[in-house]
Amino acid sequence: MTLSVVPAARDALDALAVPARPRVDPHDVVVPDGYRVEVVVVGLSFPTGMGIAPDGTVFLLEGGSTWPTRPYLPARVLRLTPDGHLDAIGEEPLGGPRGVAVHDGGLFVSDKGGYTSRIVRYDLASGERSVVVDGLPDGGWHEPGGPVFGPDGLMYFGQGSVSQNGVVLPQGFTVDLAKHPHAHDVPGQDVTLTGNNVQSYDPTSPYPYYVETGAFKPFGVPATPGEVVRGELKCSSGVWRCRPDGTGLELLAWGVRNPYGMAFGDDGGLYVSDNDYEETGDRAIANDPDRIWRIRTADLPHGSVSTPDWFGFPDICGDGLPVWHESHLPRRGTPAKPLLQDPPPWAGPAIYLDKPHSCMTKMDFCRSDAFGHRGRLFACEWGTLAPINSPRPEDPEHGFKVVAVDVGTGTAIDFAHNDRPGPASALGTAGLERPVDCAFSPDGRSLYLLDFGVARVEEAGMFAFAHTGVLWRITAGESV
């Protein structure tokens, strides 16, 4: 696949041929003293993840037209070699790639698309592509997470919920109903339903009328009180592990609303980022914090997890309170009611909580004294979708940065951000837009930071702009 790659001087970044982001300036990115920010690649279209090989090769994913964009854009797997050569080694036509890991001569890519998500493997020697895991319930709002490889050599990955808030509703129309009308969540354990259905209008009908929808049901299908829905190995809101060839699949946890970011710490523990519920629609939930979980079942030997941990979706918020608690009652939308009768034990608390709608995404641990902050978990925050998902005036400033989390104390510092909260394009500056992934270089001196690009949010919806994504690099030991 042919790419047009042009090395450019820094002053060329002041006159980019993209009106949505005509300037990129590393001086507008605020980092601690002793660090230098530079631009590595501009012009990416909806980049969603990256992985770094031991030789320093960086693999980048472009999300393609799973994002609301016209005309069609390919969902590509890109390779940036240490000498600066950029090429495309693959294209994922069914859905957008979301996460990538390099392991034992293969490139493992998680894919969103259709009614199911999957993980594919590219052989880096031959270019051969094969599917290693398939059939993860999708067709909805959230994403596949990972893959990452643990100290045990096993592959760990996740899949977010189909619905936004536990029931498939018109608020996710462009994703859930228009494209995949039969999509629904699937539990990881047998659950008994309360029968608290959600009433909403039917946007698929030529006449305006109301329908009722239950938990773990397609839109318009109600649940009955006491109804039992069987758990499945391949559920939604799940976290799994398996061998690199896809065999030995084991469900570690479920009820993780959107397990997009995954990383292993020096303690051998698996840490997973998760996003909050939305304060909108016919089952609205307010003030739910973004969070990072430690998946403790990952500490157990492979094949020994008989009962997965449950992290709260669809009835418990990140702070451990029920979604119907007074602190989570919405200003806008219909308050939530319990969906599960006698739910499993909650596996919390989270090891870190952040502001609602920060939109925590991918992350990596620092393992080098050369960079500083050794042992801290560097986590990207893509940034809020307010006012779509929240009417609160403070929420549009949440996110748009990289934080360094102390997983032992549950505290964090802002590491990379703009001089004011919000995306650069809204501030009239040329720094960060929406950080989506970060990863340390093999020598531990640099942190690569992947910036999704411009995504403007209005009451009518989100409008993402192609060719506005950026790959930044933050290096220690050099002043800004």
C-alpha positions as CSV (number, residue, x, y, z in Angstrom):
1,M,0.0,0.0,0.0
2,T,1.4,3.4,-1.0
3,L,1.7,6.2,1.5
4,S,2.9,9.7,0.8
5,V,5.5,10.6,3.5
6,V,7.3,13.9,3.5
7,P,9.9,14.8,6.1
8,A,9.4,18.4,7.1
9,A,11.1,21.1,9.1
10,R,9.4,22.4,12.3
11,D,8.2,25.6,10.6
12,A,6.2,23.4,8.1
13,L,4.0,22.5,11.0
14,D,2.6,26.0,11.0
15,A,1.0,25.7,7.6
16,L,-0.6,22.3,7.4
17,A,-3.1,21.6,4.6
18,V,-5.8,20.6,7.0
19,P,-8.2,23.5,8.0
20,A,-9.4,21.6,11.2
21,R,-5.8,21.5,12.5
22,P,-3.5,23.8,10.5
23,R,-0.9,24.1,13.2
24,V,0.9,21.6,15.5
25,D,3.4,23.1,18.0
26,P,5.2,21.0,20.6
27,H,5.8,24.2,22.7
28,D,2.1,24.2,23.4
29,V,2.2,20.9,25.2
30,V,2.9,21.4,28.9
31,V,5.2,18.8,30.5
32,P,7.4,18.9,33.6
33,D,10.8,20.5,33.5
34,G,13.5,18.3,32.1
35,Y,11.4,16.9,29.3
36,R,11.3,17.7,25.6
37,V,8.2,17.3,23.3
38,E,8.6,16.7,19.5
39,V,6.4,15.8,16.6
40,V,7.0,12.5,14.9
41,V,4.1,12.1,12.5
42,V,1.2,14.3,11.4
43,G,-1.7,13.7,9.1
44,L,-3.0,10.4,10.7
45,S,-6.7,9.7,10.3
46,F,-8.5,8.7,13.6
47,P,-5.5,6.8,15.1
48,T,-6.7,4.5,17.9
49,G,-3.7,2.5,19.1
50,M,-0.1,1.7,18.8
51,G,2.5,-0.9,19.7
52,I,6.3,-0.8,19.8
53,A,8.6,-3.6,18.8
54,P,11.9,-4.3,20.7
55,D,13.8,-2.7,17.8
56,G,11.9,0.5,18.1
57,T,9.5,0.0,15.2
58,V,6.2,1.7,16.0
59,F,3.0,0.2,14.7
60,L,0.0,2.6,14.4
61,L,-3.7,1.9,13.8
62,E,-6.0,4.2,11.9
63,G,-9.7,3.8,12.8
64,G,-11.1,4.2,9.3
65,S,-14.8,5.0,8.7
66,T,-16.1,3.4,11.8
67,W,-15.9,7.0,12.9
68,P,-18.5,9.4,11.5
69,T,-16.6,10.6,8.4
70,R,-17.2,11.1,4.7
71,P,-15.8,10.1,2.3
72,Y,-14.7,6.5,3.1
73,L,-11.3,6.2,4.8
74,P,-9.5,2.8,5.1
75,A,-8.8,1.3,8.5
76,R,-5.1,0.7,8.2
77,V,-2.2,-0.9,10.1
78,L,0.8,1.3,9.7
79,R,4.5,0.6,10.4
80,L,7.0,3.3,11.3
81,T,10.6,2.0,11.2
82,P,13.4,3.6,13.4
83,D,14.9,5.2,10.2
84,G,11.6,7.1,9.6
85,H,10.1,4.9,6.8
86,L,6.3,4.7,7.1
87,D,4.2,2.1,5.2
88,A,0.9,0.2,5.5
89,I,1.2,-3.5,6.2
90,G,-2.6,-4.2,6.3
91,E,-6.1,-3.0,6.1
92,E,-9.0,-4.2,8.2
93,P,-12.1,-3.9,6.0
94,L,-14.7,-5.3,8.4
95,G,-14.1,-2.8,11.2
96,G,-11.7,-0.4,12.7
97,P,-8.6,-1.7,14.4
98,R,-8.4,-0.5,18.0
99,G,-5.4,-2.1,19.8
100,V,-2.1,-3.7,18.8
101,A,0.7,-5.7,20.5
102,V,3.9,-7.2,19.2
103,H,4.7,-10.7,20.3
104,D,6.9,-13.6,19.1
105,G,7.1,-12.5,15.5
106,G,3.5,-11.6,15.2
107,L,1.4,-8.4,15.3
108,F,-1.8,-8.9,17.2
109,V,-4.6,-6.4,16.4
110,S,-8.1,-6.1,18.0
111,D,-10.8,-5.2,15.6
112,K,-14.2,-3.6,16.0
113,G,-16.9,-4.3,13.4
114,G,-20.2,-6.0,12.6
115,Y,-22.0,-7.9,15.3
116,T,-18.7,-9.2,16.7
117,S,-15.2,-8.1,17.5
118,R,-12.1,-10.2,16.9
119,I,-8.3,-10.4,17.3
120,V,-6.2,-11.0,14.2
121,R,-2.5,-11.8,13.8
122,Y,-0.1,-10.6,11.2
123,D,3.0,-12.6,10.7
124,L,5.7,-10.0,10.5
125,A,7.9,-12.2,8.3
126,S,5.4,-13.3,5.7
127,G,2.6,-10.7,6.1
128,E,0.1,-13.5,6.4
129,R,-3.1,-12.5,8.3
130,S,-5.1,-15.0,10.5
131,V,-8.0,-14.7,13.0
132,V,-7.1,-16.0,16.4
133,V,-10.2,-15.0,18.4
134,D,-13.6,-14.2,17.0
135,G,-17.2,-13.9,18.1
136,L,-16.9,-11.3,20.9
137,P,-20.4,-9.6,21.2
138,D,-20.2,-6.1,19.6
139,G,-22.3,-4.1,17.2
140,G,-22.7,-1.4,19.8
141,W,-21.2,1.6,21.5
142,H,-18.0,0.4,23.0
143,E,-14.7,-1.1,22.0
144,P,-12.4,-4.1,22.2
145,G,-9.5,-3.6,24.6
146,G,-6.0,-4.8,24.4
147,P,-4.4,-7.1,23.4
148,V,-1.5,-7.1,25.8
149,F,0.8,-10.0,26.7
150,G,1.5,-10.9,30.3
151,P,4.6,-12.2,32.0
152,D,3.2,-15.7,31.5
153,G,3.2,-15.3,27.7
154,L,-0.6,-15.4,27.5
155,M,-2.7,-12.8,25.6
156,Y,-5.1,-10.6,27.6
157,F,-7.9,-8.6,26.0
158,G,-11.3,-7.1,26.6
159,Q,-14.6,-6.1,25.0
160,G,-16.8,-3.3,26.1
161,S,-20.6,-3.2,26.5
162,V,-22.9,-3.1,23.5
163,S,-25.2,-0.6,25.2
164,Q,-24.3,2.8,26.8
165,N,-26.1,2.4,30.1
166,G,-27.2,-1.3,30.3
167,V,-30.1,-1.2,27.8
168,V,-30.0,-0.8,24.0
169,L,-31.7,2.6,23.5
170,P,-32.1,5.3,20.8
171,Q,-29.3,7.4,22.3
172,G,-26.9,5.1,20.5
173,F,-29.0,5.1,17.3
174,T,-26.2,5.6,14.8
175,V,-24.3,2.7,16.3
176,D,-26.8,0.3,17.8
177,L,-30.0,0.5,16.0
178,A,-29.3,1.8,12.5
179,K,-26.4,-0.5,11.8
180,H,-27.0,-3.5,14.1
181,P,-30.7,-3.7,15.2
182,H,-30.3,-7.1,16.8
183,A,-27.2,-6.3,18.9
184,H,-27.5,-6.7,22.7
185,D,-25.3,-7.2,25.8
186,V,-24.4,-10.7,27.0
187,P,-23.6,-11.5,30.6
188,G,-20.6,-13.4,31.8
189,Q,-22.6,-15.3,34.5
190,D,-26.2,-16.4,34.8
191,V,-28.2,-13.4,36.0
192,T,-31.8,-12.9,37.1
193,L,-33.6,-9.8,35.8
194,T,-35.8,-7.5,37.8
195,G,-38.0,-6.9,34.8
196,N,-37.4,-3.1,35.1
197,N,-37.7,-2.4,31.4
198,V,-36.9,1.0,29.8
199,Q,-39.6,2.8,27.8
200,S,-38.3,4.8,24.8
201,Y,-39.5,6.0,21.4
202,D,-38.8,3.8,18.4
203,P,-36.8,5.8,15.8
204,T,-36.9,2.8,13.4
205,S,-40.7,3.1,13.0
206,P,-42.5,5.2,10.4
207,Y,-44.9,6.3,13.2
208,P,-43.9,7.7,16.6
209,Y,-44.7,5.2,19.3
210,Y,-43.1,3.8,22.4
211,V,-41.5,0.4,23.0
212,E,-40.0,-1.3,26.1
213,T,-36.5,-2.8,26.2
214,G,-34.9,-5.0,28.8
215,A,-31.4,-5.7,29.9
216,F,-29.4,-8.1,27.7
217,K,-32.1,-7.8,25.0
218,P,-32.2,-6.3,21.5
219,F,-34.0,-3.0,21.2
220,G,-37.7,-3.3,21.6
221,V,-37.6,-6.7,23.4
222,P,-38.8,-6.5,27.0
223,A,-37.6,-8.6,30.0
224,T,-39.9,-10.3,32.5
225,P,-39.4,-10.3,36.3
226,G,-37.4,-13.3,37.5
227,E,-36.2,-14.1,34.0
228,V,-32.8,-15.8,33.9
229,V,-30.3,-15.0,31.2
230,R,-27.5,-17.5,30.9
231,G,-23.9,-16.3,31.1
232,E,-21.6,-17.0,28.2
233,L,-17.8,-17.4,27.8
234,K,-17.9,-14.8,25.0
235,C,-19.8,-12.0,26.8
236,S,-19.9,-8.3,26.5
237,S,-18.1,-6.1,29.1
238,G,-15.5,-8.9,29.5
239,V,-11.8,-9.4,30.1
240,W,-10.2,-12.7,28.9
241,R,-6.9,-14.4,28.4
242,C,-5.8,-17.2,26.1
243,R,-2.7,-18.6,24.4
244,P,-1.3,-16.6,21.5
245,D,-3.1,-19.0,19.0
246,G,-6.5,-18.3,20.6
247,T,-6.8,-21.7,22.4
248,G,-7.5,-22.0,26.2
249,L,-9.9,-19.0,26.3
250,E,-10.7,-18.0,29.9
251,L,-13.0,-15.3,31.1
252,L,-11.4,-13.4,34.0
253,A,-14.0,-10.7,34.6
254,W,-17.1,-9.0,33.2
255,G,-19.1,-5.9,34.0
256,V,-16.3,-3.7,32.9
257,R,-18.2,-1.1,30.8
258,N,-15.4,-0.2,28.4
259,P,-12.0,-1.9,29.1
260,Y,-10.1,0.0,26.4
261,G,-6.7,0.4,28.1
262,M,-4.8,-2.6,29.5
263,A,-1.3,-2.8,31.0
264,F,0.8,-5.1,33.3
265,G,2.7,-3.6,36.2
266,D,6.0,-4.5,37.7
267,D,4.0,-6.4,40.3
268,G,2.7,-8.7,37.6
269,G,-0.8,-7.3,38.0
270,L,-3.2,-6.6,35.2
271,Y,-4.7,-3.0,35.2
272,V,-7.6,-2.0,33.0
273,S,-9.1,1.4,32.3
274,D,-12.8,1.9,32.2
275,N,-15.2,4.7,31.2
276,D,-18.3,6.0,33.1
277,Y,-22.0,5.9,32.3
278,E,-23.7,8.7,30.4
279,E,-26.0,11.3,31.9
280,T,-28.5,11.2,29.0
281,G,-31.4,9.4,27.6
282,D,-34.0,7.0,29.0
283,R,-31.7,5.4,31.6
284,A,-29.5,8.4,32.6
285,I,-26.7,8.1,35.2
286,A,-24.8,11.1,36.6
287,N,-21.4,11.7,38.2
288,D,-20.0,8.3,37.5
289,P,-16.1,8.6,37.8
290,D,-13.8,7.2,35.2
291,R,-11.6,4.4,36.8
292,I,-8.8,1.9,36.6
293,W,-9.4,-1.6,37.9
294,R,-6.9,-4.3,39.0
295,I,-8.1,-7.6,37.6
296,R,-7.1,-9.9,40.5
297,T,-8.3,-13.1,38.8
298,A,-5.4,-12.6,36.4
299,D,-3.1,-13.5,39.3
300,L,-4.5,-17.0,39.3
301,P,-3.0,-19.9,37.2
302,H,-4.4,-20.2,33.7
303,G,-7.4,-22.4,33.6
304,S,-8.2,-22.1,37.3
305,V,-10.8,-19.2,37.1
306,S,-14.2,-21.0,37.6
307,T,-16.1,-17.8,38.4
308,P,-15.2,-14.5,36.8
309,D,-15.1,-11.3,38.9
310,W,-17.9,-8.8,38.3
311,F,-17.1,-5.0,38.2
312,G,-20.6,-3.5,38.2
313,F,-22.1,-3.1,34.8
314,P,-25.0,-2.5,34.4
315,D,-26.0,-1.5,38.0
316,I,-23.0,-0.3,39.9
317,C,-20.9,2.9,39.3
318,G,-17.2,3.2,39.5
319,D,-17.4,4.4,43.2
320,G,-19.3,1.3,44.2
321,L,-22.7,3.0,44.6
322,P,-25.7,1.8,42.7
323,V,-26.7,3.7,39.6
324,W,-30.0,4.7,41.3
325,H,-28.2,6.3,44.3
326,E,-29.1,9.9,45.0
327,S,-25.5,11.0,44.1
328,H,-26.0,9.6,40.6
329,L,-29.5,11.0,39.9
330,P,-29.4,12.9,36.6
331,R,-30.3,16.5,35.8
332,R,-31.2,15.4,32.3
333,G,-32.9,12.1,31.3
334,T,-34.8,9.4,33.1
335,P,-33.2,8.0,36.3
336,A,-32.0,4.4,36.3
337,K,-33.7,1.5,38.1
338,P,-32.0,-1.9,39.0
339,L,-31.7,-4.4,36.2
340,L,-30.2,-7.3,38.1
341,Q,-31.9,-9.2,40.9
342,D,-29.4,-10.5,43.5
343,P,-26.3,-9.5,41.4
344,P,-22.8,-11.1,41.9
345,P,-20.4,-9.7,44.5
346,W,-18.8,-6.4,43.4
347,A,-15.1,-6.9,42.6
348,G,-14.1,-3.3,43.4
349,P,-12.9,-0.9,44.6
350,A,-11.0,0.7,41.7
351,I,-7.4,1.5,42.3
352,Y,-7.9,5.0,40.8
353,L,-10.9,7.3,40.2
354,D,-10.9,10.3,37.9
355,K,-13.5,12.9,37.0
356,P,-16.6,11.8,35.1
357,H,-16.3,11.8,31.3
358,S,-12.5,12.1,31.3
359,C,-12.7,9.1,28.9
360,M,-9.7,7.1,30.0
361,T,-8.1,5.2,27.2
362,K,-4.9,3.3,26.7
363,M,-1.9,3.3,29.1
364,D,1.6,2.0,29.8
365,F,3.8,1.5,32.9
366,C,7.1,3.3,33.2
367,R,9.8,0.8,33.9
368,S,12.9,3.0,33.5
369,D,14.8,5.2,35.9
370,A,16.0,7.1,32.8
371,F,12.6,8.6,32.2
372,G,11.7,9.1,35.8
373,H,8.4,8.2,37.6
374,R,9.4,4.6,37.5
375,G,6.4,2.4,38.5
376,R,3.8,4.9,37.6
377,L,1.0,4.1,35.2
378,F,0.8,6.7,32.4
379,A,-2.8,6.8,31.2
380,C,-4.3,8.8,28.4
381,E,-7.6,10.7,28.7
382,W,-9.3,11.2,25.4
383,G,-11.6,13.9,26.8
384,T,-15.3,14.4,27.4
385,L,-18.2,14.1,24.9
386,A,-20.2,16.7,26.8
387,P,-22.7,18.2,26.1
388,I,-23.8,15.0,24.4
389,N,-23.3,12.8,27.5
390,S,-23.6,15.4,30.2
391,P,-25.4,18.8,30.8
392,R,-23.0,19.8,33.6
393,P,-21.0,23.0,32.9
394,E,-17.8,21.6,34.4
395,D,-17.7,18.4,32.3
396,P,-16.5,19.8,29.0
397,E,-13.1,20.5,30.6
398,H,-12.5,16.9,31.8
399,G,-9.8,14.9,30.1
400,F,-7.5,15.9,27.2
401,K,-4.3,15.0,28.9
402,V,-2.0,12.2,30.1
403,V,-1.8,11.4,33.8
404,A,0.8,9.5,35.8
405,V,-1.0,7.3,38.3
406,D,0.5,5.8,41.5
407,V,-1.4,2.6,41.6
408,G,-0.4,2.0,45.2
409,T,-1.9,5.2,46.6
410,G,-4.6,5.9,44.0
411,T,-3.3,9.3,43.3
412,A,-2.1,10.9,40.0
413,I,-0.3,13.9,38.6
414,D,-1.0,15.6,35.3
415,F,2.0,14.9,33.1
416,A,1.2,16.1,29.6
417,H,-1.6,18.6,28.9
418,N,-2.5,22.0,27.4
419,D,-2.0,25.2,29.4
420,R,-5.8,25.3,29.9
421,P,-8.3,22.4,30.0
422,G,-9.8,21.3,26.7
423,P,-8.6,20.4,23.2
424,A,-6.1,22.7,21.5
425,S,-8.5,23.5,18.6
426,A,-11.1,24.9,21.1
427,L,-8.4,26.9,22.9
428,G,-6.9,28.5,19.8
429,T,-3.5,26.8,20.4
430,A,-1.6,24.0,18.7
431,G,-1.0,21.4,21.4
432,L,-2.9,18.2,22.3
433,E,-6.4,17.4,21.0
434,R,-7.4,13.9,22.3
435,P,-4.7,11.6,23.7
436,V,-5.7,8.0,22.9
437,D,-2.6,5.9,23.5
438,C,0.9,6.1,25.0
439,A,3.8,3.7,25.1
440,F,7.4,3.8,26.2
441,S,10.3,3.3,23.8
442,P,12.4,0.1,24.3
443,D,15.3,2.2,25.9
444,G,12.9,3.7,28.4
445,R,14.0,7.3,27.6
446,S,10.9,8.4,25.6
447,L,7.2,8.2,25.9
448,Y,5.3,8.1,22.5
449,L,1.9,9.8,22.7
450,L,-0.7,9.1,20.1
451,D,-3.2,12.0,19.5
452,F,-6.5,11.0,17.9
453,G,-7.0,14.5,16.4
454,V,-9.9,16.9,16.2
455,A,-13.3,15.6,17.3
456,R,-15.7,18.5,17.8
457,V,-18.7,17.8,20.0
458,E,-22.0,19.6,19.8
459,E,-25.5,18.8,21.0
460,A,-26.2,17.4,17.5
461,G,-23.3,14.9,17.7
462,M,-19.6,14.4,17.3
463,F,-17.8,15.4,14.2
464,A,-14.3,13.9,13.8
465,F,-11.8,15.2,11.2
466,A,-9.5,13.0,9.1
467,H,-5.8,13.8,8.7
468,T,-5.6,15.6,12.1
469,G,-4.0,12.8,14.2
470,V,-0.5,13.3,15.5
471,L,2.2,11.0,17.0
472,W,4.2,13.0,19.6
473,R,7.3,11.9,21.5
474,I,8.3,13.1,25.0
475,T,11.9,12.5,25.9
476,A,13.6,12.7,29.3
477,G,16.8,14.4,30.1
478,E,16.3,17.4,27.7
479,S,14.8,20.7,28.6
480,V,11.7,22.0,26.8
